[in-house]
Amino acid sequence: MATGQISFFSNMLSRFATVQVILPNDVPPEWIQDNPHFKRPMKTLILLHGFSGYSMDWVYNGLVQEAAGKYNVGVLMPSGENSFYLDREATGCRYASFIGEELPQYFGRLFGLSDKKEDWLIGGYSMGGFGAIHSALQFTDRFSGMFALSSALIVHNIENMDPGAQDLVANYDYYRMVFGDLKTVSSSTGNPEELVRRNKAAGRPFPRMFLACGTEDFLINENHAFRDFLAEQKVDFVYRESAGEHNFTFWNQYLEPALEYLLG
């Protein structure tokens, strides 16, 4: 298993970006024997962290290295700051374009990765779950599948926030900086629901979607709302729910089921 850290200059972020990399290019022969995932080319997964996290979160806390070897999936883990993986107007803050365009293009050239949509997946937890959903819906020509665990689907929580207000995570100024005008955020492209509507209207294909949330998670109601919205829009998806909180105990539990669905 090849692992490492690569820094490169990102034009979208106007600075050097650091990405953790896992490539299952030297796994033991016994892993390959009778493993159907090694009878096809390697897939690549962009794996996103949550709010206050960074690129090493999945490495330190997750079971991603084992999953990469088992499912023949290369993994790219960038740092997304607290950006919700959205593009902003300010210079050096095009996080969505970094994830959906620049990262696949750069590492595709660097490692000779496939540029076929069918070979690219995206996933994440919490803020990274939001980012995975948003990226897969915005870059429909890039990602064939996505999984989102305990997703921070908070658009409707902040849409009526007033200046000076603050919730348990952040204040008005932060949300205004990341999402733009909070009075119109629901109808903006920063809202995954709006991307669903626009993609349907344009006849764009939807990625395979795997969603999961723990019943004790503080974001369970937001995940229920998005699940119900997708059902109302007649978008195909898989939703799983079981006992669990907002932590890696739950996210590790669903990493393999998510990959099995997306690669099935």
C-alpha positions as CSV (number, residue, x, y, z in Angstrom):
1,M,0.0,0.0,0.0
2,A,1.6,3.3,-1.1
3,T,0.8,6.2,1.2
4,G,2.1,9.7,1.4
5,Q,1.5,13.4,1.5
6,I,1.7,15.7,-1.5
7,S,1.7,19.5,-1.6
8,F,1.1,21.4,-4.9
9,F,0.2,24.9,-5.8
10,S,-3.5,25.2,-6.3
11,N,-4.7,27.9,-8.7
12,M,-8.2,27.7,-7.2
13,L,-6.9,28.3,-3.6
14,S,-4.0,30.6,-4.6
15,R,-1.6,28.7,-2.3
16,F,-0.1,25.4,-1.7
17,A,-2.6,22.7,-0.9
18,T,-1.7,19.5,1.0
19,V,-3.4,16.2,0.1
20,Q,-3.0,12.7,1.8
21,V,-2.8,9.9,-0.7
22,I,-3.4,6.1,-0.5
23,L,-2.8,4.0,-3.6
24,P,-3.4,0.2,-3.4
25,N,-0.7,-0.5,-6.0
26,D,1.4,-3.0,-4.1
27,V,-1.1,-5.0,-2.0
28,P,-0.2,-8.6,-1.1
29,P,-1.1,-11.3,-3.7
30,E,-3.5,-12.9,-1.3
31,W,-5.6,-9.7,-1.2
32,I,-6.0,-9.9,-5.0
33,Q,-6.7,-13.5,-5.4
34,D,-10.5,-14.1,-5.9
35,N,-11.1,-10.4,-5.2
36,P,-13.4,-9.1,-8.0
37,H,-12.4,-5.5,-7.3
38,F,-8.9,-6.2,-8.7
39,K,-10.4,-7.6,-12.0
40,R,-11.1,-4.0,-13.0
41,P,-9.0,-0.7,-13.1
42,M,-8.6,1.1,-9.8
43,K,-11.2,3.6,-8.9
44,T,-10.4,6.9,-7.2
45,L,-12.2,8.3,-4.1
46,I,-12.0,11.9,-2.9
47,L,-12.6,11.7,0.8
48,L,-13.6,14.8,2.7
49,H,-13.3,15.7,6.4
50,G,-15.7,17.6,8.6
51,F,-15.8,21.1,10.2
52,S,-12.7,21.8,12.3
53,G,-11.0,18.8,10.7
54,Y,-8.1,18.4,8.2
55,S,-6.6,16.0,5.7
56,M,-5.4,13.5,8.3
57,D,-8.7,12.9,10.0
58,W,-9.6,9.8,8.0
59,V,-6.0,8.5,8.3
60,Y,-5.8,8.8,12.1
61,N,-9.4,7.9,12.9
62,G,-10.8,6.0,9.9
63,L,-10.4,2.5,8.4
64,V,-9.7,4.0,5.0
65,Q,-6.4,2.3,4.3
66,E,-7.9,-1.2,4.9
67,A,-10.9,-0.2,2.7
68,A,-8.6,1.1,-0.1
69,G,-6.8,-2.3,-0.3
70,K,-9.9,-4.4,-0.1
71,Y,-11.9,-2.5,-2.7
72,N,-9.0,-1.4,-5.0
73,V,-9.7,2.3,-4.5
74,G,-7.1,5.1,-4.5
75,V,-8.0,7.8,-2.0
76,L,-7.2,11.5,-2.1
77,M,-7.8,13.4,1.2
78,P,-7.5,17.2,0.9
79,S,-7.9,19.8,3.6
80,G,-11.0,21.9,3.0
81,E,-10.5,24.3,6.0
82,N,-14.0,25.2,7.2
83,S,-15.2,26.0,3.7
84,F,-18.1,23.6,3.3
85,Y,-16.3,22.9,0.0
86,L,-18.1,25.8,-1.7
87,D,-16.8,28.5,-4.0
88,R,-16.6,32.0,-2.6
89,E,-16.2,35.3,-4.4
90,A,-12.9,36.1,-2.6
91,T,-9.6,35.3,-4.3
92,G,-8.2,31.9,-3.3
93,C,-11.5,30.5,-1.9
94,R,-12.8,28.4,-4.8
95,Y,-13.0,25.2,-2.8
96,A,-15.8,23.6,-4.9
97,S,-13.7,24.0,-8.1
98,F,-10.6,22.7,-6.2
99,I,-12.4,19.5,-5.3
100,G,-14.4,19.0,-8.5
101,E,-12.0,20.1,-11.1
102,E,-8.4,20.9,-10.1
103,L,-7.8,18.0,-7.7
104,P,-8.9,15.2,-10.2
105,Q,-7.1,16.9,-13.1
106,Y,-3.8,17.4,-11.1
107,F,-3.6,13.9,-9.6
108,G,-4.9,12.4,-12.8
109,R,-1.8,13.8,-14.6
110,L,0.5,13.0,-11.7
111,F,-0.4,9.3,-11.3
112,G,-1.9,8.6,-14.7
113,L,-5.4,8.1,-13.1
114,S,-8.4,7.4,-15.3
115,D,-10.3,10.5,-16.4
116,K,-13.5,8.5,-16.9
117,K,-16.5,9.6,-14.8
118,E,-17.2,6.0,-13.9
119,D,-13.8,5.8,-12.1
120,W,-14.3,8.7,-9.7
121,L,-16.2,8.7,-6.4
122,I,-16.5,11.2,-3.6
123,G,-17.5,10.8,0.0
124,G,-17.2,12.5,3.4
125,Y,-18.7,13.0,6.9
126,S,-20.5,15.9,8.5
127,M,-19.3,19.1,6.6
128,G,-17.5,16.6,4.3
129,G,-20.8,14.8,3.7
130,F,-22.4,18.1,2.7
131,G,-19.3,18.7,0.4
132,A,-19.7,15.2,-1.1
133,I,-23.3,15.8,-1.9
134,H,-22.8,19.2,-3.2
135,S,-19.8,18.3,-5.3
136,A,-21.4,15.3,-6.9
137,L,-24.5,17.4,-7.8
138,Q,-22.4,20.3,-9.1
139,F,-19.9,18.3,-11.1
140,T,-22.2,15.7,-12.6
141,D,-19.6,14.9,-15.4
142,R,-16.9,14.1,-12.9
143,F,-18.4,11.8,-10.2
144,S,-20.3,8.6,-10.8
145,G,-21.1,8.1,-7.1
146,M,-21.0,9.7,-3.7
147,F,-21.6,8.8,-0.1
148,A,-22.4,11.2,2.7
149,L,-22.3,10.3,6.4
150,S,-24.0,12.4,9.1
151,S,-24.1,15.2,6.6
152,A,-24.2,18.8,7.8
153,L,-27.2,19.8,5.7
154,I,-27.7,23.1,7.5
155,V,-28.9,25.4,4.8
156,H,-32.4,25.7,6.2
157,N,-31.0,26.2,9.7
158,I,-29.1,29.3,8.7
159,E,-31.4,30.8,6.0
160,N,-33.1,33.2,8.4
161,M,-30.2,33.9,10.7
162,D,-29.8,37.6,11.6
163,P,-26.6,39.6,11.9
164,G,-25.1,39.1,15.3
165,A,-26.7,35.7,15.8
166,Q,-24.8,32.6,16.6
167,D,-25.5,28.9,16.9
168,L,-23.6,26.1,18.7
169,V,-21.0,25.9,15.8
170,A,-20.5,29.4,14.3
171,N,-21.8,32.9,14.0
172,Y,-23.7,34.9,11.3
173,D,-20.5,36.4,9.9
174,Y,-19.0,32.9,9.3
175,Y,-22.1,31.6,7.5
176,R,-22.4,34.8,5.5
177,M,-18.8,34.5,4.4
178,V,-19.2,30.8,3.4
179,F,-22.7,30.6,1.9
180,G,-23.3,34.2,0.8
181,D,-26.5,36.1,1.4
182,L,-28.4,34.0,3.9
183,K,-31.7,35.5,2.9
184,T,-31.4,33.9,-0.5
185,V,-29.2,30.8,0.3
186,S,-32.1,28.4,-0.2
187,S,-32.4,29.3,-3.9
188,S,-28.6,29.5,-4.4
189,T,-26.3,26.9,-5.8
190,G,-24.9,26.5,-2.3
191,N,-28.1,24.6,-1.5
192,P,-27.9,20.9,-2.6
193,E,-31.7,20.9,-2.9
194,E,-31.5,23.7,-5.5
195,L,-28.9,21.7,-7.4
196,V,-31.2,18.7,-7.5
197,R,-34.0,20.9,-8.9
198,R,-31.7,22.5,-11.5
199,N,-30.2,19.1,-12.6
200,K,-33.7,17.6,-13.0
201,A,-34.8,20.6,-15.1
202,A,-31.7,20.3,-17.3
203,G,-32.0,16.5,-17.6
204,R,-28.5,16.0,-16.1
205,P,-27.7,12.5,-14.7
206,F,-27.6,11.9,-11.0
207,P,-24.8,10.0,-9.3
208,R,-25.3,6.9,-7.3
209,M,-26.0,8.2,-3.8
210,F,-25.5,6.5,-0.4
211,L,-26.6,8.4,2.7
212,A,-26.4,7.4,6.3
213,C,-26.9,9.0,9.7
214,G,-27.0,7.8,13.4
215,T,-30.2,8.0,15.3
216,E,-28.5,9.8,18.1
217,D,-26.7,12.2,15.8
218,F,-27.6,15.9,16.3
219,L,-28.0,16.2,12.6
220,I,-30.6,13.4,12.2
221,N,-33.5,15.8,11.5
222,E,-31.6,17.5,8.8
223,N,-30.7,14.2,7.2
224,H,-34.3,13.0,7.4
225,A,-35.4,16.2,5.6
226,F,-33.0,15.7,2.8
227,R,-33.9,12.1,2.5
228,D,-37.6,13.0,2.2
229,F,-36.7,15.8,-0.3
230,L,-34.9,13.3,-2.6
231,A,-37.8,10.9,-2.3
232,E,-40.3,13.7,-3.3
233,Q,-38.1,14.6,-6.2
234,K,-38.0,10.9,-7.3
235,V,-34.2,10.8,-7.2
236,D,-32.7,7.3,-6.7
237,F,-30.7,7.0,-3.5
238,V,-30.0,4.6,-0.6
239,Y,-30.4,5.8,3.0
240,R,-29.3,3.8,6.0
241,E,-29.8,4.6,9.7
242,S,-28.9,2.9,12.9
243,A,-27.9,3.6,16.4
244,G,-24.9,6.0,16.5
245,E,-23.6,9.4,17.3
246,H,-21.6,12.0,15.4
247,N,-18.3,10.2,15.5
248,F,-15.9,7.9,13.7
249,T,-17.4,4.9,15.4
250,F,-20.5,5.4,13.3
251,W,-18.6,6.6,10.1
252,N,-16.3,3.6,10.1
253,Q,-19.3,1.4,10.4
254,Y,-20.6,2.7,7.1
255,L,-17.5,3.2,5.1
256,E,-17.5,-0.3,3.6
257,P,-21.3,-0.5,3.0
258,A,-21.0,2.8,1.2
259,L,-18.2,1.5,-1.1
260,E,-19.9,-1.8,-1.7
261,Y,-23.0,0.0,-2.9
262,L,-21.2,2.5,-5.1
263,L,-18.9,-0.2,-6.6
264,G,-21.7,-2.8,-6.9
